[in-house]
Amino acid sequence: VTAGYINAEVIISGKNFGDKAEDIQVKFGETACEAVTLNKDGHIVVNVPKGTPTGENAITLTVLGMSIDMGAHATFEVWETPEIVSVETPYVYPYGTLVKEGEEITFIGHGFGTNKDAVTVTFEGVTAPVEINSITSTTIAVNVPVGFTGGRVTMKFDGIDEPVLSDALAPLPEDGDITSYVILNSVQPFKGYGFEGAGREWDREGLHDWEKTDIKNAGGLQYPGSKTERDPNGVIALHQWGQKNNLNGKLWQKTRLPKGTYRFELDGISVGVSSGYVNATFVVCEGTSAENIPNYTNGNWNTGQAGVKGEVLMGKDHPNTKETVEVMLDKDKDLVLGFVIWANNTVWATFTSVTVHLVK
């Protein structure tokens, strides 16, 4: 085929494509196909990817990084297609969109028309189509059906063979734990590079997804050493082992949260001193980088500084317990969260998790 709607199946017939679909990339214009497969005859099968512009688009094919000449088959005309661009719910997070059973959500896009009877909307895992509350050329509003446990939403429009698919949606967890949709690599087992060597317990650079700013060797992961009983799943470690003057070192990441009330929790807290001193603060503040995180002043932390939404102060006598801090947002905000350390010589502060819960 040389023309069709978004999501139309396209077969590129040929030979010597190899037998590994992962070695093949197909693009329509600048938009890459999400999935590439090879059929029983060795031909390439793709679907016109979401986001491809209407009109003529060049098809580019690469195999193992080498461009393949498409000859007379180098273009594909994309017809005007209904398309879902986003989903409007109160629970849109950086790493996923959540929905609540029974609550109305709105699909934003284009080409929907205005006739409810010309569209069928089905949630993955739920057999019966849902009722459309309202429809315009750019919006379709429905209620999340009972029994939806996650997946895509399919819209079928009269006269168009290819269904229109949303991105994956997930149900709002009953316990409010939205950690995996808000921040990355903040619970056990942590992702890192692993041990530095046989019998060693450090992975100083390996706390993936967290940024380090002026923190020397004190930020990373710690695993069991040869003579210790630490957790094999790793702990976030703010250590100052044999190093001096780690002043205002920061371990952090950014996120974005919609209006609401959230509870941030630190668990598995251990703060101690063999020699020297240690002060550590967990902070949630407005911003997008380490520059937005406040500093200690000569070892002192001033609470309630501008932009700070929540903070937990810890020192060498801090009890080894769970700590929570509640953050209220009156509107959607970019946030940066993490740790600031003011430490010297042989000291430590470790944590088994940082989690985020939606309160309301």
Secondary structure, DSSP 8 states (H G I E B T S, - for coil): --EE-TT-EEEE--S---S-GGGEEEEETTEE-S--EE-TTS-EEEE--TT--SEEEEEEEEETTEEE--GGG-EEEE----EEEEEE-S-EETTEEEE-TT-EEEEEEE---S-GGGEEEEETT--S-B-EEEE-SSEEEEE--TT--SB-EEEEETT-SS-EE---EEE--TT-B-HHHH-SS-BSS--S---SSTT--EETT--TT-EEES-TT-EEEE---TT----TT-EEEE-EEEEEEEEEEEEEEEEEE-SEEEEEEEES-EEEEEEEEEEEEEEEEESSSGGGS---BTTB--TT-TTEEEEEEEETT--SS-EEEEEEESS-EEEEEEEEEEEEEEEEEEESEEEEEE--
